[in-house]
Amino acid sequence: MTDQGPVKTARRGHVLEVTLDRPKANAIDVTTSQKMGQVFASFRDDPDLRVAIITGGGERFFSAGWDLKAVAESGVADFNFGVGGFGGLQELPGLNKPVIAAVNGIAVGGGFELALSADLIVAAENARFALPEISAGTLADAATIKLPRRIPYHVAMDLLLTGRWMDTTEAKQWGLLKAVVPQDELMATARALADLLAEGPPLVFAAIKETVRETAHLPVQEVFDLLNGKKLPTVKTLYESEDMMEGARAFAEKRKPQWKGR
């Protein structure tokens, strides 16, 4: 594992594991956020890496979100969070690889938003989620944008307007979580999922992520027009790739495809 202060990374085959380890609550200050952005931008740009896992150090907190103590001590609210926005993931452009959040404990405020920035979330049984920004008179901006797209509108609005806690049973019920497991099985579960994805076709994953990201606001026929016209870069790359032909040949030959990402 590479120790970069509060942001620790480890490469395992085609998988990058990122651990936010900033005791006591894994809160994220500006410097940490900027470092996370650098880590995830490097992941995005490394052709040998296909999947990332983000988790927190310890067993109590995934992340308490924005480090408001640091803001209070400095007397300045610095919003220069780095290339990927807060936590390195929320606004990172062109991130077309799967990201898994392994939520090891409390995910509150910006920590909840960090989990929402992942494509899939697995959680330890002791994890809990909340958006207490309403009590501080501020906007949970990323959650306000993303949460109603992940769970039913009325549930998202309840969490945003009241700041109440949600446990893993409820989060799984609403489809927010892929799996809930005992704490000691969390990373094994996340790694098994990451390994499964790492064996998949990277160009298809890229096309899926770009299509979802760029077309959520469009009518269905307009989306088909974009895809059929190869107007999304990742879709054009996929349709003209060696992997596209390899998939067809492997199916015809009844064998496992060998993806090259080109």
URZILIN-V84045 format. One record per pair of residues at least 24 apart in sequence whose C-alpha atoms are under 7 Angstrom apart, sorted by the first residue. I is the first residue (numbers start at 0). J is the second residue. If there is no record, write none. Layout:
i->{I:I}
j->{J:J}
This chain:
i->{5:6:13:13:13:13:13:14:14:14:14:14:14:15:15:15:15:16:16:16:17:17:17:18:18:18:18:19:19:19:20:20:24:24:24:25:25:25:25:25:26:26:26:26:26:27:27:27:28:28:28:29:29:29:32:32:32:32:32:33:33:33:33:35:35:36:36:36:36:36:36:39:39:43:43:49:49:49:50:50:50:50:50:50:51:51:51:52:52:52:52:53:53:53:54:54:54:54:55:58:58:59:59:59:60:60:60:60:61:61:61:61:61:61:62:62:62:62:63:63:63:63:63:64:64:64:64:65:86:88:89:95:95:95:95:96:96:101:101:101:102:103:108:108:112:112:119:120:120:121:121:121:121:121:122:122:122:122:123:123:123:123:123:124:124:124:124:124:126:126:127:127:127:127:128:128:128:129:129:129:129:129:130:130:130:131:133:133:133:149:150:150:200:200:201:202:202:203:205:206:206:209}
j->{31:35:47:48:49:50:197:48:49:50:51:193:197:48:50:51:52:51:52:53:52:53:54:53:54:55:56:54:55:56:55:56:60:62:63:55:60:61:62:63:62:63:64:65:66:64:65:66:65:66:69:77:79:80:80:81:85:86:87:80:81:82:87:86:87:81:82:83:86:87:88:87:88:94:96:96:197:201:96:97:98:193:196:197:97:98:99:98:99:100:101:99:100:101:100:101:102:103:103:103:104:103:104:105:103:104:105:106:102:103:104:105:106:110:105:106:107:110:106:107:108:109:110:107:108:109:110:109:113:116:116:204:205:208:209:204:205:185:186:189:126:182:132:139:141:142:177:176:177:176:177:178:179:189:178:179:180:185:179:180:181:182:185:167:179:180:181:182:166:167:164:165:166:167:164:165:166:158:162:163:164:165:158:159:162:162:160:161:162:175:174:175:258:260:260:237:260:237:233:233:234:233}
